[in-house]
Amino acid sequence: MAQRTVLVVLFDHVQSLDVTGPVEVFAGAETHTPGTYRIRTASLDGAPVRTSSGLTVVPDRALTAVPDPDTLIVPGGPGTRNPDPRLTEWLRAHGPRARRLVSVCTGAILLAGAGLLDGRRATTHWAHSGRLARHHPAVDVDPDPIYIRDGHVATSAGVTSGIDLALALVEEDLDRDAALSIARHLVVFLRRPGNQAQFSAQLAAQTARREPLRELQRWITEHPGADLGVESLAARARLSPRHFARAFRAETGTTPGRYVDRVRLEHARRLLEDTGDGVEEVSRASGYGTPEAMRRAFVKALGTSPAEYRRRFRPAPVH
């Protein structure tokens, strides 16, 4: 395989982890398989940039002096709010020439500003998805997944999800074993699938204000295999089913059923990742009852079966 150039665009107030996360993955791939990647960084004028956390990063060269790369990575950060028009024009001219065009976090807003996401499905950090959708109605914004591949364009939710996306690209270029080896080296225990939600059940739902509902949220998480129907949960909260359902949604921002679905899915995923339990055992322990019910839940939420999920995302043993 010919060596591929990975170019990371730099600008003032870029999010440093949006840059270094993917860079560490591709650097790890180069260590694993020498001659695979040539990693370059560039700013508009080749001058050092100051990240949003105050770090100074010195690029290799100016954007105008770099050849078109194989993979072009556009990170995010506060610097995407009012980008230099020259950066937008450079992306508009050079973005389509890259074999793969990648954004991390609000880098998607820079791509959208250059017209490179029109007609495509894309994601960004959950806190900025509304801004992306409002300002760029031609983009099909999905705020939920940690990353999305649409043709040669890939967008990610931001910060650590840039690592997940970079690992997926390395697996595409090399193989699964190489990506898992890099993940282990970075102490990333799980290469998350792109359609995994940005939030866990506990993060996606607000914490209820009232103690009985807060305690119930914790109890649901600890007992995914129990009877978690509305009537049973209402009885535990000492409320009528109707009052309970209304209060739970008002205080957590989601319905009891959706919260339970998320908890069970996460519990099943952890068992598949961390144990050797069979699919039937996992389905019972997670409250699905049958392997078929769990399979339907996995396909709906993650686009893959439990068996395939385990095959793809459980790291191989370290010898």
C-alpha positions as CSV (number, residue, x, y, z in Angstrom):
1,M,0.0,0.0,0.0
2,A,1.3,3.4,-0.9
3,Q,1.9,5.8,1.9
4,R,-1.1,8.0,2.6
5,T,-0.8,11.7,3.6
6,V,-3.0,12.7,6.5
7,L,-3.3,16.5,6.8
8,V,-4.7,18.2,9.9
9,V,-5.9,21.8,9.5
10,L,-4.9,24.2,12.3
11,F,-6.3,27.5,13.3
12,D,-6.4,29.7,16.4
13,H,-8.7,28.5,19.2
14,V,-8.8,25.0,17.8
15,Q,-9.7,22.2,20.3
16,S,-6.4,20.5,21.1
17,L,-7.9,17.0,21.6
18,D,-9.7,17.2,18.3
19,V,-6.2,17.5,16.8
20,T,-4.1,15.2,18.9
21,G,-6.6,12.4,19.3
22,P,-6.7,11.5,15.5
23,V,-3.0,12.3,15.2
24,E,-2.1,9.8,17.9
25,V,-4.2,7.1,16.2
26,F,-2.6,7.6,12.8
27,A,0.9,7.9,14.4
28,G,0.2,4.6,16.1
29,A,-0.8,3.0,12.8
30,E,2.5,4.2,11.3
31,T,4.4,2.6,14.2
32,H,2.4,-0.6,13.8
33,T,2.9,-0.7,10.0
34,P,5.7,1.6,8.9
35,G,5.2,3.4,5.6
36,T,1.4,3.6,6.0
37,Y,0.9,7.2,6.9
38,R,2.7,10.6,6.5
39,I,1.1,13.0,9.0
40,R,1.2,16.7,8.4
41,T,-0.3,19.8,10.0
42,A,-0.8,23.2,8.4
43,S,-2.2,26.6,9.2
44,L,-3.2,29.4,6.8
45,D,0.1,31.1,7.0
46,G,2.2,28.4,8.5
47,A,2.3,30.4,11.8
48,P,1.9,28.8,15.2
49,V,-1.7,28.6,16.5
50,R,-3.0,28.9,20.1
51,T,-5.5,26.2,21.0
52,S,-8.7,26.9,23.1
53,S,-6.9,25.5,26.2
54,G,-3.9,27.8,25.7
55,L,-1.4,25.4,24.2
56,T,0.7,26.7,21.3
57,V,1.0,24.3,18.3
58,V,3.6,24.8,15.6
59,P,2.4,23.5,12.2
60,D,4.6,21.9,9.6
61,R,3.8,24.5,6.9
62,A,1.3,26.8,5.4
63,L,-1.9,25.4,3.8
64,T,-1.0,27.0,0.5
65,A,2.3,25.0,0.5
66,V,0.8,21.5,1.0
67,P,-0.2,19.1,-1.8
68,D,-3.7,17.7,-1.7
69,P,-3.8,14.9,1.0
70,D,-5.3,11.5,1.0
71,T,-7.2,12.2,4.2
72,L,-8.0,15.8,5.2
73,I,-9.0,16.3,8.9
74,V,-10.7,19.5,10.0
75,P,-10.9,19.8,13.8
76,G,-13.3,22.0,15.8
77,G,-13.2,24.4,18.7
78,P,-14.2,28.0,19.4
79,G,-12.2,29.1,16.4
80,T,-15.0,27.8,14.1
81,R,-17.4,30.5,15.3
82,N,-15.9,33.2,13.1
83,P,-13.5,31.5,10.7
84,D,-11.1,33.4,8.5
85,P,-12.7,33.6,5.0
86,R,-9.4,32.4,3.5
87,L,-9.8,29.1,5.4
88,T,-13.3,28.6,4.1
89,E,-12.1,29.3,0.6
90,W,-9.2,26.9,0.9
91,L,-11.5,24.2,2.2
92,R,-14.0,24.8,-0.7
93,A,-11.2,24.4,-3.2
94,H,-9.2,21.6,-1.7
95,G,-11.8,19.6,0.3
96,P,-13.3,17.8,-2.7
97,R,-9.8,16.7,-3.9
98,A,-9.1,14.6,-0.8
99,R,-10.0,10.9,-0.9
100,R,-11.5,11.2,2.6
101,L,-12.8,14.4,4.1
102,V,-13.1,14.2,7.9
103,S,-14.3,16.6,10.6
104,V,-14.1,16.4,14.3
105,C,-16.6,18.2,16.5
106,T,-17.5,21.7,15.1
107,G,-15.1,21.2,12.2
108,A,-18.4,20.1,10.6
109,I,-19.4,23.7,10.7
110,L,-16.4,24.7,8.7
111,L,-17.1,22.0,6.1
112,A,-20.7,23.1,5.9
113,G,-19.6,26.8,5.5
114,A,-17.6,25.7,2.5
115,G,-20.6,23.9,1.0
116,L,-19.0,20.5,1.5
117,L,-21.8,18.9,3.5
118,D,-24.8,20.0,1.4
119,G,-27.1,17.1,0.7
120,R,-25.2,14.9,3.1
121,R,-26.0,13.4,6.5
122,A,-23.6,14.7,9.2
123,T,-23.1,15.0,12.9
124,T,-21.3,17.3,15.3
125,H,-21.0,17.8,19.0
126,W,-24.5,17.6,20.5
127,A,-24.3,21.2,21.9
128,H,-23.7,22.6,18.4
129,S,-26.0,20.4,16.3
130,G,-28.8,23.0,16.4
131,R,-26.5,25.7,15.2
132,L,-25.3,23.5,12.3
133,A,-28.9,22.7,11.3
134,R,-30.1,26.3,11.6
135,H,-27.3,27.9,9.6
136,H,-27.0,25.1,7.0
137,P,-30.4,23.7,6.2
138,A,-29.0,21.8,3.2
139,V,-27.2,19.5,5.6
140,D,-29.1,16.5,7.1
141,V,-28.0,16.9,10.7
142,D,-28.2,13.9,13.1
143,P,-27.2,14.9,16.6
144,D,-27.1,11.4,18.1
145,P,-24.3,9.3,16.6
146,I,-20.7,9.6,17.6
147,Y,-19.7,9.6,13.9
148,I,-21.3,9.3,10.5
149,R,-19.8,8.2,7.2
150,D,-21.5,9.5,4.1
151,G,-19.6,8.6,1.0
152,H,-16.1,10.0,1.2
153,V,-17.1,12.5,4.0
154,A,-17.0,11.5,7.7
155,T,-18.1,13.8,10.5
156,S,-17.8,13.0,14.3
157,A,-19.3,14.3,17.4
158,G,-16.2,15.8,18.8
159,V,-13.4,15.4,21.3
160,T,-12.8,11.7,22.0
161,S,-15.1,10.6,19.2
162,G,-12.5,11.8,16.8
163,I,-10.4,8.9,18.1
164,D,-13.2,6.4,17.4
165,L,-13.5,7.7,13.8
166,A,-9.8,7.6,13.2
167,L,-9.6,4.0,14.5
168,A,-12.4,3.1,12.0
169,L,-10.4,4.7,9.2
170,V,-7.3,2.8,10.2
171,E,-9.3,-0.4,10.2
172,E,-10.5,0.4,6.7
173,D,-7.0,1.0,5.5
174,L,-5.2,-1.8,7.4
175,D,-7.3,-4.3,9.3
176,R,-9.1,-4.9,12.5
177,D,-6.1,-6.3,14.4
178,A,-4.1,-3.1,13.7
179,A,-7.0,-0.9,14.9
180,L,-7.4,-3.0,18.1
181,S,-3.6,-2.9,18.7
182,I,-3.7,0.9,18.5
183,A,-6.8,1.1,20.7
184,R,-5.1,-1.0,23.4
185,H,-1.9,1.1,23.2
186,L,-4.0,4.2,23.7
187,V,-5.9,2.5,26.5
188,V,-9.1,2.9,24.6
189,F,-10.9,-0.3,25.7
190,L,-13.7,-0.1,23.2
191,R,-13.8,1.1,19.6
192,R,-17.3,2.4,19.6
193,P,-19.5,1.9,16.5
194,G,-20.3,5.1,14.7
195,N,-24.0,4.9,15.3
196,Q,-23.6,4.6,19.1
197,A,-25.4,7.5,20.8
198,Q,-23.2,10.4,22.1
199,F,-24.8,10.0,25.5
200,S,-25.2,7.0,27.8
201,A,-28.7,6.6,29.4
202,Q,-27.5,8.4,32.5
203,L,-26.0,11.3,30.6
204,A,-28.8,11.5,28.0
205,A,-31.5,11.8,30.7
206,Q,-31.5,14.6,33.2
207,T,-31.2,13.6,36.8
208,A,-34.6,13.9,38.4
209,R,-35.1,16.6,41.1
210,R,-37.2,14.5,43.4
211,E,-35.4,11.9,45.5
212,P,-37.8,9.0,44.7
213,L,-37.3,9.4,41.0
214,R,-33.5,9.9,41.3
215,E,-33.4,6.7,43.4
216,L,-35.5,4.9,40.8
217,Q,-33.1,5.9,38.0
218,R,-30.2,4.4,40.0
219,W,-32.3,1.3,40.7
220,I,-33.2,0.8,37.0
221,T,-29.5,0.9,36.1
222,E,-28.6,-1.7,38.7
223,H,-31.5,-4.0,37.9
224,P,-31.9,-4.1,34.1
225,G,-33.3,-7.7,34.3
226,A,-36.2,-6.8,36.6
227,D,-39.8,-6.0,35.6
228,L,-39.3,-2.4,34.4
229,G,-42.8,-1.8,33.1
230,V,-44.5,1.5,33.9
231,E,-46.9,0.0,36.4
232,S,-44.1,-1.8,38.3
233,L,-41.9,1.3,38.3
234,A,-44.8,3.5,39.4
235,A,-45.5,1.2,42.3
236,R,-41.8,1.4,43.4
237,A,-42.0,5.2,43.2
238,R,-45.3,5.2,45.0
239,L,-47.1,7.1,42.3
240,S,-50.0,6.2,40.0
241,P,-48.8,5.0,36.6
242,R,-50.2,8.1,34.8
243,H,-48.7,10.5,37.4
244,F,-45.4,8.6,37.3
245,A,-45.0,8.6,33.5
246,R,-45.8,12.3,33.4
247,A,-43.4,13.2,36.3
248,F,-40.6,11.0,35.0
249,R,-40.7,12.6,31.5
250,A,-40.9,16.1,33.0
251,E,-37.9,15.7,35.2
252,T,-35.6,13.5,33.0
253,G,-36.5,14.7,29.6
254,T,-37.3,11.2,28.4
255,T,-40.0,8.6,28.9
256,P,-39.6,5.7,31.3
257,G,-39.7,3.2,28.3
258,R,-36.9,5.0,26.4
259,Y,-34.8,5.3,29.6
260,V,-35.2,1.5,30.2
261,D,-34.3,0.7,26.6
262,R,-31.1,2.7,26.8
263,V,-30.1,1.1,30.2
264,R,-30.7,-2.4,28.9
265,L,-28.8,-1.8,25.7
266,E,-25.8,-0.4,27.6
267,H,-25.9,-3.3,30.0
268,A,-26.0,-5.9,27.2
269,R,-23.1,-4.1,25.4
270,R,-20.9,-4.2,28.5
271,L,-21.6,-7.9,29.0
272,L,-20.8,-8.6,25.4
273,E,-17.6,-6.6,25.6
274,D,-16.3,-7.7,29.0
275,T,-17.5,-11.3,29.6
276,G,-17.7,-14.6,27.8
277,D,-21.4,-15.1,28.6
278,G,-23.5,-16.4,25.8
279,V,-26.0,-14.3,23.9
280,E,-28.9,-16.1,25.7
281,E,-27.4,-15.4,29.1
282,V,-26.8,-11.8,28.2
283,S,-30.3,-11.3,26.9
284,R,-31.8,-12.6,30.2
285,A,-29.4,-10.6,32.4
286,S,-30.2,-7.4,30.5
287,G,-34.0,-7.8,30.6
288,Y,-34.7,-8.8,27.0
289,G,-35.9,-12.2,27.9
290,T,-35.0,-13.8,24.6
291,P,-32.0,-13.5,22.2
292,E,-34.4,-12.5,19.4
293,A,-35.7,-9.5,21.4
294,M,-32.1,-8.4,22.1
295,R,-31.1,-8.9,18.5
296,R,-34.0,-6.6,17.4
297,A,-32.9,-4.0,19.9
298,F,-29.3,-4.1,18.7
299,V,-30.2,-3.9,15.0
300,K,-32.5,-0.9,15.7
301,A,-30.1,1.0,17.8
302,L,-26.7,0.0,16.5
303,G,-27.3,-1.5,13.1
304,T,-25.7,-4.8,14.0
305,S,-26.5,-8.1,15.8
306,P,-25.2,-8.9,19.3
307,A,-22.9,-11.6,17.9
308,E,-21.4,-9.3,15.3
309,Y,-21.1,-6.5,17.9
310,R,-19.1,-8.8,20.1
311,R,-16.9,-9.9,17.2
312,R,-16.1,-6.4,16.1
313,F,-15.9,-4.5,19.4
314,R,-14.5,-6.8,22.0
315,P,-10.7,-6.3,22.1
316,A,-8.6,-9.4,21.6
317,P,-6.7,-10.7,24.6
318,V,-3.3,-9.1,25.2
319,H,-0.5,-11.7,25.2
